[in-house]
Amino acid sequence: YGVNANFLFQSSGSAIIWQSYDNAYIPLNGEITTTNGDTYNVDPFFTYISGNNKHSLKTRYLKVINDNTTKGADAGQDNKSKIYYSDYQWQKNLKNIGLLITLGTTNEIVYASSDLFNGKNTRLNNSLYAQADKKYGKLNLSLGARYESFELSSDRGYVLNGDSIKSFQAGRPVFRTGVNYQLAKGTFLRSSFGQGYRFPSMAELFISTEISSGIYVYPNIELKPENGWSAEIGIKQALSFGDWIGFIDVAGFIMRYDDMMEFTFGKWGESEGVDNFFGLGFKSVNIGETEITGIEFSINGQGKITANTTVNLIGGYTYMNPISLSPNDIYMTIAEPGILLDGETITELTYDNTSSDPSILKYRYKHIAKIDAEIIHRKLSFGTSVRYNDFMKNIDKIFADTTIFSALVPGINESREQSKNGDIIIDIRAGININKMVRFGLVINNLLNQEYVTRPAIMLSPRTFALQCNLKI
């Protein structure tokens, strides 16, 4: 038994939209949001083992307080929350038949108060789960089930389908299964299938704010939960020669989602002219069925060059093909006169007509790769990591539109043209261990000072230097 605790006090600044591509590190209208926040959690835990029975209880109390200001004035975006969490688990190990049984329950209650999320809200999540793991020689089988139940309530209430409501409930069972077989010495074949279920967050249901001048986000209490399934088949090969050990892993996967949620641009509010950008903005909607297929390759190794010099290597590459299975289905109808995109007036939203390139899901990459290498010699270490992603082909069509949004936030198409061949980011690090307690380090991120974005109108950090001092007590 024991207790862990963490305390964090921070003051930070953030920006949502740049002023322009030429002034990418200056926020639009100078609007920097300053957040002063306190976060702390206390985690009591307990484990009891008696014979083949193991009981464990993990709990957490987490409190978050964020005070947000813009240009020194209250931004109307303060939030605070309290979370109570518990997970109880019982395991029975039947060694004589090679069977491990796990039963448990997870419970979480969140009390949140936010200017952004419709005042005071309460979120309740309860689940029961069970899993059986069976071993037959070189074959391992796993079968599990879980029932998820969600309830979200707001003290202000809403009108939905003509009824006044203050709470939303949903729940369903999900199942998973997996198999692992040792084909040969150091060679393992695996396969798995699992279902998933996600209830809308408070932000997706309730958020209502002007995130930057002229850019609004609207709530959507009609959101449906997102559910789906995923499957994988893979093979892992262990490697060993001389003083080197490691493995190579190759896997293929497929994921399917129903009622996937995505923030989408449209005319969601009553027009008040330029005061609310004519009711135009973003909100989370269900976009229908989607599918993600792909293959993943990874390598991990460690070895010695000399008795005092060690090399660590981690690398991976992922190819994905994320697509909409219903790109022409109408998932939302908006009020007249609709919105103007590329010279066309639209009132019926589909994935096709709201995407800059509907052949792929928005804000996704097809190719992602990373390699990290580190050499350690006695008390010294040096490492480097290289990250690559290809061009983000699909974004919200409004961001790439040359008639409306470009006047409000210029430079998006110029930045996309600059990154059409993808991004390569190199980081390096070095360190020295003074003794068992003290370590100094130097980290240089984005060594080549690459310009890159992960979403429109926000430039990520240029070359940065960090000095570190780690103390172990």
Salt bridges, closest charged atoms under 4 A:
ASP43 OD2 - ARG60 NH2 2.77
GLU108 OE1 - ARG123 NH1 2.98
GLU148 OE2 - ARG146 NE 2.49
GLU204 OE2 - ARG198 NH2 3.12
GLU226 OE2 - ARG198 NE 3.68
GLU232 OE1 - ARG190 NE 3.31
ASP249 OD2 - ARG190 NH1 2.85
GLU262 OE2 - LYS362 NZ 3.33
GLU291 OE1 - ARG256 NE 2.48
ASP357 OD2 - LYS393 NZ 3.92
ASP372 OD1 - ARG429 NH2 2.92
GLU374 OE2 - ARG429 NE 3.92
ASP396 OD1 - LYS362 NZ 3.10
GLU417 OE2 - LYS420 NZ 2.74
ASP427 OD2 - ARG387 NH2 2.93
